[in-house]
């Protein structure tokens, strides 16, 4: 005789959902399981026959929840929940208030494992706090992130499909040295095999990762964070060269390494060498420099700085007319 285990398996899935979502209705529970509300009631009956206290409340605010006699289950996280918790702790960008998301589900499990007095306070904060997302941050695809992290750990070359901020797409074979979270974004620090140079890629712009057979040995003195900051301004579409009328030591106090490389020309002049995928943003950053500057190279940046200057001059015109030479 064979026994059809599917109702029991479905009942166990229903138990997991009840643990994650106390008060869930039969309709929502059925949608999560892919069955009808009638089938949900049958699975609830199976759980009750197994002495699992499932309580039901009638009315608009009603639903199913586990009774207080239920022994807490082992704290088990699915793969997406565990990864979501780690990524949320690292970048602070993942929505912990979304009870249907991986971070929200994992956080719910943690709260249910805490003593009631402690959990009540934490749950109140979770329920009433309104987080403001960082618009400059980004949420990379968890699967892409895992593939890159595993390639770094295994020291295995990969082929990545990448899309730049300007929309240009290309494939690159790289040695993935490290994944770094910085400034609310996730970056891959790697060596491009074609260019034989260090490159930094935004993980949220990596469209595909293909592991390759070849392995590599990273630099012995690798400092991923320092290398990231030194190379964030390298390898973009538009080259930049700017002469600034200030000593290099003065500029190092106000120009971040992510903006470019500072080269002393003489005791009173410094050259900023970089590249950018966003000339408008770069021009706006130049406007904050505490010294006169001249765009020495990069026609795209020169045109953008000129347009920005005209806009600023027009703002000082009492008549609001655009500035003309």
C-alpha positions in Angstrom: 0.0 0.0 0.0 1.3 3.5 -0.8 0.4 6.6 1.1 0.0 9.9 -0.7 2.3 12.3 1.3 1.3 15.4 -0.5 -1.5 16.5 2.0 1.0 16.1 4.9 3.7 18.0 3.0 1.2 20.7 2.2 0.2 20.8 5.8 3.9 21.3 6.9 4.2 24.1 4.3 1.1 25.7 5.8 2.7 25.4 9.3 5.7 27.4 8.0 3.5 30.1 6.6 1.6 30.3 9.8 4.8 30.8 11.7 5.9 33.5 9.3 2.5 35.3 9.0 0.3 35.0 12.1 -3.3 36.0 11.4 -3.1 35.1 7.7 -6.5 34.5 6.1 -7.5 31.3 4.3 -7.5 33.1 1.0 -4.0 34.5 1.5 -2.7 31.1 2.8 -4.2 29.3 -0.1 -2.5 31.8 -2.5 0.9 31.2 -0.9 0.4 27.4 -1.2 -1.2 27.5 -4.6 -4.4 25.8 -3.4 -8.0 26.7 -2.7 -9.3 28.0 0.7 -11.2 24.7 1.1 -7.9 22.8 0.8 -6.3 25.1 3.4 -9.0 24.2 5.9 -8.2 20.5 5.2 -4.4 21.1 5.9 -5.3 23.0 9.1 -7.3 20.0 10.2 -4.3 17.8 9.6 -2.2 20.1 11.8 -4.8 20.0 14.6 -4.9 16.2 14.4 -1.2 16.3 15.0 -1.8 18.3 18.2 -0.5 21.5 16.7 -2.7 24.3 18.1 -4.0 26.3 15.2 -6.4 29.0 16.2 -8.9 30.6 13.9 -10.7 34.0 14.3 -13.8 34.8 12.4 -14.6 38.2 10.9 -12.9 40.8 8.7 -9.8 40.9 10.9 -9.8 37.1 11.4 -7.4 34.5 10.2 -5.3 31.6 11.3 -2.5 31.7 13.9 -0.6 29.2 16.1 -1.8 28.9 19.7 0.4 29.6 22.7 0.8 25.9 23.3 2.9 25.6 20.2 6.5 24.8 21.0 8.9 27.2 19.1 10.4 25.4 16.1 14.1 25.5 15.4 15.2 28.8 13.9 15.7 27.9 10.3 16.4 30.4 7.5 16.0 29.8 3.8 18.9 30.8 1.5 17.3 34.0 0.4 16.4 34.9 4.0 19.9 34.4 5.3 21.5 36.3 2.3 18.9 39.1 2.7 19.8 39.5 6.4 23.5 39.7 5.7 23.0 42.2 2.8 20.6 44.3 4.9 23.1 44.4 7.8 25.9 45.5 5.4 24.1 48.2 3.4 21.0 49.1 5.3 19.0 49.3 2.0 16.7 46.3 2.3 13.1 46.7 3.5 12.8 45.0 6.9 9.1 46.2 7.2 8.0 44.1 4.2 6.8 40.9 5.9 6.5 39.2 2.5 10.2 39.9 1.6 13.1 37.7 2.6 14.5 40.2 5.1 11.1 40.7 6.7 10.4 37.0 6.9 13.8 36.4 8.5 13.4 39.2 11.0 10.0 37.9 11.9 11.5 34.5 12.8 14.1 36.2 14.9 11.5 38.2 16.8 9.4 35.2 17.5 12.4 33.4 19.0 13.1 36.3 21.4 11.5 36.6 24.9 8.1 38.3 24.6 9.1 41.5 26.5 12.1 42.1 24.2 10.2 41.1 21.0 7.3 43.4 21.8 9.6 46.4 21.9 11.5 45.4 18.7 8.2 44.6 16.9 6.7 48.0 17.9 9.8 49.8 16.3 9.5 47.6 13.2 5.8 48.3 12.9 5.8 52.1 13.5 9.1 53.2 12.0 9.0 54.8 8.5 12.4 54.3 6.9 13.5 56.8 4.2 15.4 54.9 1.5 18.7 56.3 0.3 18.2 57.3 -3.3 21.9 57.1 -4.0 22.0 53.5 -2.7 21.3 50.4 -4.8 20.1 46.9 -4.3 22.0 44.3 -6.4 20.4 41.0 -7.4 21.2 38.5 -4.6 21.9 35.7 -7.1 24.4 37.9 -8.9 26.0 38.9 -5.6 26.4 35.3 -4.5 27.9 34.3 -7.8 30.5 37.0 -7.6 31.3 36.4 -3.9 31.7 32.6 -4.6 34.0 33.4 -7.5 36.1 35.6 -5.2 36.3 32.9 -2.6 37.2 30.2 -5.1 39.6 32.5 -7.0 37.9 31.6 -10.2 37.7 33.9 -13.3 34.3 34.9 -14.5 32.7 36.5 -17.6 30.4 39.3 -16.7 27.8 41.1 -18.8 27.8 44.8 -17.8 25.7 47.8 -18.5 27.2 51.3 -17.8 25.3 54.3 -16.4 25.1 55.6 -19.9 23.4 52.4 -21.2 26.5 51.0 -23.0 26.7 47.2 -22.7 29.7 44.9 -23.0 31.1 41.5 -21.8 34.4 41.3 -19.8 36.5 38.4 -18.5 37.8 39.4 -15.1 39.6 38.1 -12.0 37.2 38.9 -9.2 39.3 40.0 -6.3 36.7 41.3 -3.8 33.1 42.5 -3.4 33.0 45.8 -1.4 30.1 47.7 0.1 30.8 51.4 0.0 28.7 54.6 -0.1 25.5 52.6 -0.1 26.5 50.6 -3.2 28.0 47.2 -3.9 31.2 47.0 -6.1 33.2 44.3 -7.7 37.0 45.0 -7.5 38.6 43.0 -10.2 41.3 42.8 -12.9 40.2 43.1 -16.5 42.0 40.5 -18.6 41.6 42.4 -21.8 42.8 45.7 -20.4 45.3 44.1 -17.9 44.1 46.8 -15.4 42.1 47.1 -12.2 38.4 47.8 -12.8 35.5 48.5 -10.4 32.0 47.5 -11.5 28.7 48.3 -9.8 27.2 44.9 -8.8 23.7 46.2 -9.5 24.7 46.8 -13.1 26.1 43.3 -13.7 23.5 41.6 -15.8 25.0 38.1 -15.9 27.9 36.1 -14.3 29.5 33.1 -16.0 32.1 31.2 -14.0 35.1 30.1 -16.0 37.5 27.2 -15.6 40.7 29.2 -15.0 41.7 30.3 -11.5 44.0 33.1 -10.4 46.1 34.4 -7.5 45.1 37.8 -6.1 47.8 40.4 -5.1 49.4 39.5 -1.8 49.0 43.1 -0.5 45.4 43.5 -1.7 43.5 46.2 0.2 40.0 46.1 -1.5 38.6 49.3 0.1 41.7 51.4 -0.8 41.8 49.9 -4.3 38.1 50.6 -4.8 38.5 54.3 -3.9 41.5 54.7 -6.0 39.8 53.2 -9.1 36.3 54.5 -8.9 37.3 57.3 -11.1 39.0 55.1 -13.7 37.7 53.3 -16.7 34.5 55.4 -17.4 33.4 56.7 -20.8 34.8 60.3 -20.6 38.3 61.2 -19.8 39.0 64.2 -17.4 42.0 66.4 -16.9 41.6 69.5 -14.8 44.2 72.0 -13.6 43.5 73.5 -10.2 45.3 76.6 -8.8 46.0 75.1 -5.4 48.8 72.9 -3.9 48.1 69.2 -3.9 48.2 69.0 -0.1 45.4 71.5 0.2 43.2 69.6 -2.3 43.7 66.3 -0.7 41.7 67.6 2.3 38.7 68.3 0.2 38.9 66.1 -3.0 38.0 62.4 -2.3 40.0 59.7 -3.9 36.9 58.5 -5.7 36.9 61.8 -7.7 40.2 61.1 -9.3 44.0 61.2 -9.0 45.8 64.3 -7.9 49.1 65.0 -9.5 51.3 68.0 -8.4 52.3 70.2 -11.3 54.3 72.7 -9.2 54.1 74.1 -5.7 50.9 76.0 -6.5 49.2 73.9 -9.2 47.6 70.4 -9.2 46.3 68.3 -12.0 43.2 66.2 -11.4 43.1 63.1 -13.7 40.0 60.9 -13.8 37.2 59.6 -16.0 33.5 59.8 -15.6 30.3 58.4 -16.9 28.3 61.4 -15.7 29.8 64.8 -16.8 27.0 66.7 -15.2 27.7 65.3 -11.8 31.4 65.7 -12.2 31.0 69.4 -13.3 28.9 70.0 -10.2 31.6 68.5 -8.0 34.2 70.8 -9.6 32.1 73.8 -8.9 32.6 73.1 -5.1 36.4 73.3 -5.3 37.8 76.0 -3.1 40.2 77.3 -5.9 40.0 78.4 -9.5 40.3 75.5 -12.0 40.6 75.0 -15.8 39.3 72.0 -17.7 42.4 70.9 -19.6 41.0 67.8 -21.3 37.7 66.1 -21.9 35.4 67.9 -24.4 32.3 66.4 -22.8 33.2 67.8 -19.4 34.3 71.1 -20.9 31.0 71.6 -22.6 29.1 70.6 -19.4 31.1 73.0 -17.2 30.4 75.8 -19.6 26.7 75.0 -19.6 26.7 74.9 -15.8 28.6 78.2 -15.6 26.0 79.9 -17.9 23.2 78.6 -15.8 24.8 79.9 -12.6 25.5 83.3 -14.2 21.9 83.5 -15.4 20.7 82.9 -11.9 22.5 86.2 -10.9 20.8 88.2 -13.6 18.0 90.3 -12.1 16.0 90.0 -15.3 16.3 86.2 -15.4 17.8 86.4 -19.0 20.3 83.8 -20.0 23.9 84.9 -20.0 25.6 85.4 -23.4 29.1 86.4 -24.3 
